[in-house]
Amino acid sequence: MSFSSDASAASAAVEAAAAQKKLNLEKATNFMKQYRDPHSRELKKLSANQFMDVWSHYDKDGNGYIEGTELDGFLREFVSSANTADVSPEAVSDAMLVELKQCFMEAYDDNQDGKIDIRELAQLLPMEENFLLLFRFDNPLDSSVEFMKIWREYDTDGSGYIEADELKNFLRDLLQEAKKINDVSEDKLIEYTDTMLQVFDSNKDGKLQLSEMAKLLPVKENFLCRQVFKVSNPNDNNGTIENEELRGFLKDLLELVKKDYDADDLQDFEETILRGVDYNDDGKINRKELTMILLALAKHNQEDDSAAKKE
């Protein structure tokens, strides 16, 4: 090898090292900048894994939200990285940040809780179309009765959990229904399944329990959160609540008192409720028995409100 060849190789190695050092520096000062196209200088579409990297980076305390100083940091870096000119996050002044946050939250904070959850972030960032579809629930389920029917359909082994293979089947069906075509590869489905487990599997046991699946597949409204309970709503007009109707109703009831719950919790809760109000022992709840539950719940809520006012 000639001297000139050695010099060229050394020069190329130095340039590569310098480029890597620059990239590492950009990642340290602005995490979002690494996802910008070097030619168009626009943010590229993120893969499922890249989206999770972004989420994990900004949700520093791992509580499932980007809020407070996390949100401030994200907005500064997002704006500067989305700008085709090279602008540092520090260029976003405090006054500009206040105005930016107000506009941003009005546009993307769908539930108006003052923080960004993973579903809201998915609407903001450019992402692979198929992966984005998994976060677009323009028509959430009308009730927990529908949710329980879907749960029973995909919990094929009756284990009380949606395991990885069952979740993959659910995501496949969800994408096919959304796009009406079957163009998602098996490798992509596995990637999406792994990502969804990272997002929604709060206790990291590799499967989804009832409360975790409920976050992935939201219900439009908890029946029991209405100001006035419409007693006839949970049943199919046969005069009683049973099977999925009963479990959907009890799921709504359980959510009011327990944040994390699984199928065993729901089963125990069902047995407890039936033992207390199912006087004719038919495994169903009729209108009179339902009224007793709702009256007891309303009384409990009134007591809670009174206690809160005294404090």
Disulfide bonds with the S-S distance in Angstrom:
none
